[in-house]
Amino acid sequence: MVSLSGLRGQTTHIFPALSKSYYSKMVDNLKKVLESVAAISTVKQATITSIRENSSGKEDVGVEIQWSCFNLAGSEYTHNLSNYIVQDGRIMSYHPAPLSKNVLLRQTSNSGRMTACVMTSDKDKEKEHMMVMKTDGFMTTIDLKEIDKHGKVYADEEFSCLEWSPDETTLVYVAEKKQPKPTSFFASFKEGSEDGRGQEFLYRNDWGEQMKGKHQGVVCFLNVSTKELRCHELPDNLCPAQMVWTADGTGVFGVAFESQPFRLGLVYCHNRMSKLFHMDMNGTFTVISEGCSNVRTPRVSPDGKKIAFLRSKVGGPHAKCSQLCLLSWPSKQERIVVDVVEREKRIHDDHLFFGIYTFSGLPRRCWLKDSERLVISTVSHSDIVSCVIHTTDGTIVEMPHVGSHVVTDVFDDYLLVNFSTLAHPNQILLGCVPSKGQEDCIKMNQVTPTREIPNVSSLEYSVWEFVNDTPHPNPKYSDISISLLYYGPVSNTKGASKRPLICWPHGGPHSSSINSYSMAATFFVALGYSVVFVNYRGSIGFGQDGVDSLPGNCGLTDVDDVHKATLNCLKRFSEVLDESKVFLVGGSHGGFLVTHLAAQYPKLYKAAIIRNASCDFTTALAGKDNPDLSFVESGFTYEHDKIPDGATLSRMLEISPISRIDSIKAPILLLVGKNDARVPPSQSLYFHRLLLARGVETKLHLYDDCHPLRKVEVEADCLIHIALWLGKHWTEATE
């Protein structure tokens, strides 16, 4: 691991003038820094595998952690499994084992005796099989392609599941409905097969960004003993997702997404119509939820009598405050346990609760063994906090925390959380939840040790809030606070030069910057920058009012909030930060904001990096998988058959950064995914041409990737190019 002590803060050493004689040295230095921070693995998954009484009458708790490594040498994410036994405060750890990259889904039964994996083949990536392993060494594989009853198995975050039945004989999962093989009209036709001639160029609407090839799913029941596979299609073109077993194993509960009249993008969008359903093993389908809403992540209580799930309104902002609902089974009586919080709510021990906000939904296992309490994680201003919720009366108890605590698993009364801060890499903690009313007294024990980041002190971050002194167009929202997360030194050592500042607003727009570990931010702090993340009004975690404050004011209040936050940060750390070296980095809606800021405040921001940004709401409409966002954030309602009139298009153009392009003076680097379904790459390509026509310094990198630009080789290339771009203009500002 390379030492960064000779690099940090030394502008002329890291970023000399970009001549050929220095370029190679500079790139080599940047590679060493990136390799150093990339060596810090992150937690992909952590589960409790067993709870057993030991010889002293106490309980030994088994924990399995799946680590994810940013593998620069292999240009891929690699994963390994580590197992631990927590024994009366002592930790026994076992050698980590690599996890095959061919594993798409993996699930261990509650007893711990059975593990199932959906896998692809090295020889044929189109061939999928189910591998079933027992603790006694028995292993069998089931060739799903040979059975040939469905298409590819879904392994995404929205639809997928792989769950063992209570008796551990059957697996349920979601796969693409089998379709006739599309061929030319002139291809030969085999009698007895479905005729797919003339279908090779048929367009089939999928679920958008990161959902390529997902059109119509089916529920799949696979008996691992008999190898019998039964697939059941839902009526009315509903798409199944997120199944869990009933307590008696006679059927499943799941979520069914509406797909008519056409599919809209699903990733990051919890405003799509869906229903809670029950299906028995024969495929009998029944809708069991009420009303018109978005429901997700059903979770069955240990006694099998309650189903907890999240519900939010259809339409409007793509993310919002959710209700926690409970459905009694088999009576199907439904009630709200935790309602939408408009601004804030006083809860146990006088803590403030701002509502439930989560893109991942409820934890896969969230119920405590009394079947009355469950544990959730939610965004709360700049943190993710964990709460115990009493389903009988709606009591909410916030667990003690510093930074962000994300629940990864609950088994019996044991709780596993993933803890981190901006400057503290992921650490797994284990605790036993106390009795009712005492939950905030929980004692969390370390399963994994504290890890230090090379040359970045754990004290080098700060979180605070302020209220924008510019009144909101709607006075109701003027007092909503803006939170800042600053990553970098909070004081300067004697003789040290001041640091440049990167302002990095989040995307969404209804998302948030969280006080949790970030490899990308750590990379830039290690290079000598400080970074400020801003949760502007419109971010989640500030009550539903916070979300509702942005639609209709997009491109106005969010831009002003981020700029005021930057000034606030510069003033707060004036001894540390150099106000002549302020830069912008942002992706998606963050890129939208960065482009606006570069245009409106050309004297402050010296250079900008824009990743897959929506520069023009009007021209994005035809190519976006979520055109509803352009309508909603511009202040209009969306309807599937709606054609925007002149006034609507005029408003969309007015709030778009492209309307201010003549004011941009800062050098602009654009990072673009050519497979982006959320923001069409044509947005950036056209914006790049307009910048060139105006003589603005600009470059564009086009990657074989989608919206997040998360392929390892792509993200690494982006990070180094950002560092080169900032370094060049840091040096120019110094000169």
N, C-alpha and C positions, 0 to 999 in steps of 0.2 A: 504494500500500500504506500503510495507516494505521500511524502510530507508536503503540506501546502504552505508551511510557514514562510517559505521564501517567495511565495507567489502572492499571497493575499495583500491587497492594498498597494502593491508595487506596480503602479500604472505603466511605467516605462518598461518594466520587465515583462509583464503579461501582454500588454497591448502596444507594442511599438508601431511605428508607421507601417502601413500595409504594403511594404515593398517586398519583392520576391525573396530577398535575402533573409527577411524575418518571418515570412509566412510559415515555412516548415517548422521553425522553432515554436512559433505561437501555437500551431495546431497540435504539436506534440505535447506542449504544456496543458492545453485544454483537454486532450485525451487523458492525460494522467489524472487531472482533477475529476473528470467524469468517471473514470474507472474507480477512483477512490470512493465516491459517493454511491456508485452503482453496486458496490460490494455489500451495501447494507440491504439485506433482504427485507421484504415486507410480508405481512401476514395475509394470506389469501383466504384461509379458513382455519378455524380452531373448534374442536368438538370434545366433549366429555365422552370417553369410550367405555368406561366402567366405573362402578362404585362397589367396592367389596370390603367386608369387615375383615380386619387383620387379627393376628393372634392376641393383640392387646385390647381388643374390643373396639378399636377405633376404625375409621374408614379410610381405605386407600382409594384415591381418585385417579383414574387413568385419563390422560389428555393427549390428543393427537393434533398437531399443528402442521398445516400445509404452508410452506414458505414459498414465496415467489421471488425469483432473482432476475434482475435486468441483465441478461447475459450478452455482453457486448461481443465476446469472442464468437459466440454461436449465432448472433443476430436474432435472438428469440428469447422469450420468457421461459425459464426453466423452473421446475418445481421439485421440492423434496418434502418428504414427510419425516417429522420428528415426533417421537413418543416420550412421554414423561409419566412418572408415577409420583403423585403428591401424597406424602406419607407423614402425617402429623407434623406438618411444617417443613419437613425435609423433601428435597426434590431429587428424584433419580431420573436421569436423562439417558436416552439410548442413541446410538449412532444414527444419524439421519440417512434416509434411503431415497435415491432419486425416484421421482414419479414419471412414468412414461408420458411423453408428449402426445401419445396416441389415445390417452384417456380423455374422453369427452365429458362423461359424468361418472361420479363415484359415490356410493352410499353404503354405509354399514348399518346393519339392523340394530334395533335397540338392545338386544341381548349381547351384541358384540360378536356373535358366532358366525355371521354371514356378511360378506362384502360383495357388492355387485359393481361392475364397471362397464359402461358402454365405451367400446374402443374401435378405433380404425386400424387398418392394416398398413404396415410399411410398404407392402407390395402393391396394394390397391387402396387408395384413400377413399374410394367410393364404397368400399366394403366395410360394413359395420357388424360387430358381433358383441354379444353380452358375455362377459366373463364373470363367473360366480365362484367365490372362494370361501372355504370354511376354515375355522381355526385349527381343525384336525389335519389340515394339509390337502384336503380334497379340493379339486378345482375342475370346473367344466366350462366349456364355451358353447354358445348357441349362435349359429350363423344367421343373422337377421336378414341378410341379403338373399340367402338361400331359401328361407321361408317365404320371402317376397310378398309380404302382406301390407307393407307401407313403404314410404320413402325414407329420407334421412331423419334420424332422431334429432329432436330439438335440444340444443344445449345452451341456449341463450339465457339471459337474466329475466326475461318477461314471461315466457311460456313454459320453460323446461321444469321437469321434476323427475326424480327417480326415487320411488318410495317402496319400502318393504311392507307387505301385509303383516298384521299382528302375528299370524302363525308362521311367518317367514317362508311361505311357499310361493308367493306371487309378487311380481314387481309391476308397478304402474308407471308409465311414462307417456310423453307426447311425441308424435312423429308426423311427418308430412303425409298427407293422404296419397295413396298410390294412384298414379296417373298413367294412362297409356303412353308408351314411348313415342314422342313426337317424331315423325318422319316426313319425307317428301311424298307428294301424291304419287310419285313414280317409283317409290320403294316397294319391294315385295311385301305381301301381307301373309302372315302365318295364321292359318285357320285355328280357331280356339282361343286366340289372344284378342285383347281389346285393340280396336283399330285406331291408331294415332296418326294415320296419314293426313297430311295437310295441316298439321298442328305445329310444325317446327318453328314457325315465326309468330305464333299466337302470343300476344302480350297478356301476362297474368299479373294482376295487381298484388304486390306483396306488402309487408308491414313496414317498409321504409328503411331508414338508416339502421345499419348493422343487422338487418333482417332479410338480407337477400336470399331468395329461394324459399321463404316461408310464406305460403299462401293459405293453405287450408290444413289444419291439424286434425289428428284423430287420437282418441284415447286408446292406449295399448295395455292389455293385461297379458303378462308373460308368466306362465307357471314354470318355475325353474327345474322342477322335477320331471314333469311330463314333456316339457318344451313346447307346450301348446300356447299359441299366440292368438289372442282375439283382439280385433280392432273395431272400434265403434265410432261412427261419425255423429256429430251433433246436428240437430235440425237447423234449418233456416241459415245455413252457412255460418253458424257460430263456430268460433275457434277455441278449443279447450286449452286450459293452462293451470299450472300450480295445484295439481291434485294432491290430496291427502286422504288417507284411509279412514273409514268409520272405525269406531272402537271394536266392533265385532267382526270386522274384515269382510263384510258382505257387499261392500261398495265403496265409493269414493265421493268426496266433496271436491269441487273445483270451481274455477272461474271460466266463464265463457264470454269471449269478446265479440261484439257486434262487428260485422264486416260489410254491412250494406249502408248506403249504395256503393261505397268503395272504401278501401282501407286507407286510413291516415297513419302517419308515422307514430310508432308506439313507444320507442325508447325515450325516456325522460318525460313522457307525456301521460300523466295520471288524470287526464280529463276525457278519456275515451269510454264509451258505453260498454259496460260489462255486467254480468249477472253471476250470482252464486248458484251452483247447481249440485244435484245429487245424481249419481249413476250407479246402478247395481251391476253385478258381474255380467249380466245378460245384455247390457247396453241400454236399459230403460232409463230415460233422461227426464229429470224434473227440475224446473227452476224453483229455488226455495227462497230467494231474496225478493225484497219488495222495491218498487219504484224504479226511477230512471236515474242511474248513478254509475260511478266507477267503483267497483269493489275489487279487492285484491288480497292475496295471502291469507286464505282461511287457515285457522289453526284449531285443532280439536283438543279439548281439555282431557286430562288423564282419565276421568270417569266417563268420557264419551258423550256427555250430556250437553256440552256447550261448544259452539263454534265462534271463535273470535275472528274478526276481519276488519280491514280498513275500508272506509267509504269516503268518497269525495264527489263533488258536483261534476257533472258532465259539461264540457264547454268552458269558455273563459280561459284564464291563465293555465298554462300547461302543468304547473305545480301549485299546490295550495295546501291549506290546513285540512287535515283529515279527521273524520270521526272514527272512534274505536267502537265497533258495534258487536253485539252478542246475539247469536241465534240459538235458542233452545232446541234440542233434538230429542225426540222426533216431533215435538209439538209445533216447531217452526215459528215460535213467537220471537219477535225481533225487538231489540231495544238498544238505545244509545248509552254506552258506558261513559265515554268522554266525548263531549261535543266540540264543534269548531270554537276556537278561542279568538274573539275579535281583536283583542289587543294583549291582555295579560290576565292571569287568574292566580289568586293566592291559594297555595296548597299547603300540605303538611309542613310544619315547622317554619311557616311564613315564607317559604320559597316562592318565587315567581315562575309560573308555567305559561308558555306562549303557544301551546298547541302541539299537535303531532305532525311532524314533517319528516318523511323518509322516502328515498327513492327505492330502497331495497325492501320496504314493507316490514311486516313483523318477522322476528327471527324464526327460523324453521322450527325450533323448539323454544317456546317462550313461557309455557305454563309451569307454575310451581305445583307440587304434588297434591296440594289441598284442593285443586280444581277451582279455586276462588280468586287466586291472584296470578297475574302474569307480568312479565318484564319486557319493556320495550326500550328502544333508543330513539331519540328525536333531536332535531337541530334546535338549539336554544341560543339565539344570538350567534356568537362565534364558536360555540362548542357543540359537541354532541354529548348529550347527557342520557343516563339510563334511569328509568323510573319503574317502580313497582306499582301496579294498578290493581286496586281491589274492585273486582267486577260486581260485587254485591251493591256497593254504594258509590262507586266512582272515586273513592279516595286515591290520591296520587302522592306517592312518596319518592322524592328525588334522592338518588344514591349520591353519597359524597364523591367528589371528583375534582381533579385538577387537569385542565386540558379536556381531551375528548375520550369518552368511554363508550365503546360500541359493543353491545351484547352480541356475542357470537354463538352462545349455546346456553341452554338451561336444561338440567337433567335432575329429577327429584327436586331438591332445594338448592342444588349447587349452581352457581352462576359463573360463566366464563366471559371475560370482557377483553377487548383489544384497546389498550391505552396508548395514546401518543400525544405529543404536542408538535408544534412546528419544528422544534429543535430537539425532540426526544423521539427516536425511532420506536416503531411498534413494540409493545411489550404485553404479554398475555398474563392476566391476573385471574385468580380463582378465589371465590368466597362462597360461604354458605349463608343463604338469606335467612335472617332471623324471623321470629314469629310476627304476626300482624302488629303494626304500630311501631315496631322496633327495626324496620328494614334499613333505616338510615344509620344504624349502628353496625352495619356489616363490616367485617374485617376482610380486606382483600390481600391475598398473598401472591407473591411473584411466582409464576411458573417458569418464565424465561428471565434471564438477567437483564439489568439495565445496560444498554449499549451506548457508547459515546460516538459522536460524529467527529472525525478527524478535523482538528483545528476550528471547530465551531462550538463555542461554549453553550451549555444547556441553558444559560441565563440570558442568551442573546435574543430575546423576543419580548414583545410587549403587546398587550391587548387593551384597548380603551374605546370609548364612545363619545360622540358629540351630537348636537342637534344643529342642523343647517339653519343659519340665521336668515336665509332667503325664504320667505313664505311659500308654501306649496300652493298651487292653483286652487286646491281644495283645502281650506283651513283645517279640516278634520285630520289631515295627515301631516301638518306642519311640525308636530312635536315628536314624530317617529324618529328614533335615534339611528345614527349611522355608526357602524362598528368598524374598527380598523385593527388589522393584525400586522404588526411590524416585526420583521425578521432581520436582525442585524444588531451590532453593538448599541447599547443604550447610553454609553459614555465613551469618551475618547481618551486613549492613553496619551500621555504627554509627548508632544512632537509628532504624533501620527497625523497623516493627511486626512482630510474629510473624504467621505465616501459618496459615490454616486448613488442615486435612488432609482429603483424600478417601481413604477406604479403598475399594478397587475390586477385589474378588475375581473371578476368572474363572469362566466357566460350564463346562459339560461334564456331569458334574464332571471327567471324565478328559481334561482339556485342559491348557493352561499359559499363563501370562503370559510373554511373550518380550521380551527387550531389543532391540526393534526399533521403528521409528518409528510413532507413533500420532498422527493428527491430533486426535482427540478429547482425548487427554491433554494435548497441546500447547495446545489451546484453553483448558483450565482452568488450566494453569500460567501462561499468558499473562495470565489474569484475576487472578492473585495467589494461587492455591491451590498446594499441593503434593499430589502423588498417590502413594499406595503401592499397588502390585500385589503380591499374595501367591500363591505357589505352595504351597498347603497339601498335606498328605499325601493322596494320591489323584491328584495331578497327574502327567502323563507327564514322562519325562526323568530319573527318579530310580531306574531299575530297575523290573522287574516288581513287586517288593515294594512300591514306592511306590504303584502302581496298586491292588494287592490289599489295601492297608491300609485302604481306605475302605469297600468293600461290607460291610454289616452294622453299620457305625459312622457312617453318613451322618447328619448333623444333630447329631453329637457331636464327633468328633475334628476334622472340617473347620471347624466353628464355633469351637472352642477354638483351633485353629491360627491362624485369621485374627484373632481377638481378641488373642491373645498377640503376633502380628506387629505389630498396630497399636500396642500398648503398647511393644513393642521399638523401633519407629520413633519414637514420641514421645520416648522416653528418649534414643535415639541423637542426635536433632536437637532437643534440648530448647531450645536457644538460638534455633531457627528457628521451631518449631511451637508453636501455641497449643492446649494440650490442652482448652481449653473450647470449641473450635470444630472438632469432628471429625464428619465426615459420611460417609454410605454411598452407594455407587452399585454396582449389579450387575444383570446380566441372566441369564436362564435359571437355571442352578444358582447363579450368582453372586447372583441375586435371591433365591433360596431362602436363601442364607447371610446376605444383608443383612437379610432379614426376621427370621431367627433372632436376629441380633446386636442389632437394634433392640429386640426383646422381652426378651432376656436381660441387656442392659447399657444400660438406658434413660438412665442418668446420663451416660454417655460420649458416645453418638451423638445428635447434636442434630436430624438430619433424614435421610431416606433416599429414594432413588430406585430403583424396582424395575421392571425391564423384562422382560415376559413370563416371570414367575417361576412355578415350580410350588409353589403354596402348600399343596396337599393331595394327597399321593400316591394316596389312595384314590379320590377323585372324578375324578382325571386319567386313570385307567386306561382308561375307556371311550372317551375322545376322543383319546388320544395316538397318534401313528404309531409310537412305540416303547414300548409298555407294558412290555416286558421290563426297561427301566431301573428302573421303580418296584420290581419284584420284586428285581432284582439288588442295588440300592443299599440295600434294606431287609434284605438278608441271605438272600434266598430264590433258588431256581433258577426259571427261567422255562420253561414249556412252552406251545405254541400253544393247547392245549385246557384250560389250567389255569384253574380258578375259585378265586379266593382265599377261604380260609376265614376264620372270625372272628378267629383268632389272627393270621393274616397281615394282615388289614385293621387290626386293633388296633395292630400294630407299625408299619404304614405311617402311621397317623394319629399315633402317638406321636412319630415323628421329623419330622413335617411342621410347618412354621411356624404353621399355623392352630391347632394345639393350644396355642400360647402367645400367641394374639392379645390376650388380656386384659391382658398385660403391656406391650403396645406403647403408648408415650406420644409418641414422636417423630412429627412430621408426615411423611406418606407420599405420594409422588407415584408413580403407576403409569402406565407407558407400555406400551401393549398393541397388538399386531397382530391385527386381526380375522380374518386369513387364516392364522394360526399353526397348523400341523398338529403341531408338536412339543409345545407346551404350550397346551392349549385356552384361548382367551380367557375362557371362563367362569370359570376359576380366579381371574383378577384381578378380574373383575366381581363375583363373589361375595365375595371378600376385601374389596373396596372397600365393599360394602354393610355388611359386618360392622364395618369401621372406623367408618363413619358412625354406625352404631347405638351405638357405644361412645364417641362424641364425639371421636374422633381426627381431627385436621385431615388431610384427604386430598383429592386430585384424581386423576382418571383421564383420560388422553387415548387415544382409540381410533383407530388408523390403518388405512388400506387397504394393509396390508403383511403380511409373514410374520414368522417368528421373529427374524431378525437385525435387523429394522427398518433396512434398508440403502438404501431409496430415498432419493435426495438430498433431496427436499423433506421426507421423514419424518425423516431423521437430523438435518437442520438444525433442524427444529422441536423435536426432542427435545433437542438440545444447548442451544438457547436457553432452553427451558422448564426444563431442569435448572439452568442458570445462574441463572435467575430464582428458582427454588425455593431453591437453596442461598444465593443472595444475600440473600433475604428473611430466612432463618434465621441467616445470618452476622450480619446487622444486628441481629436480635433478641438474639443471644448477646452482641453487643457492648454493647447497651443494658442 
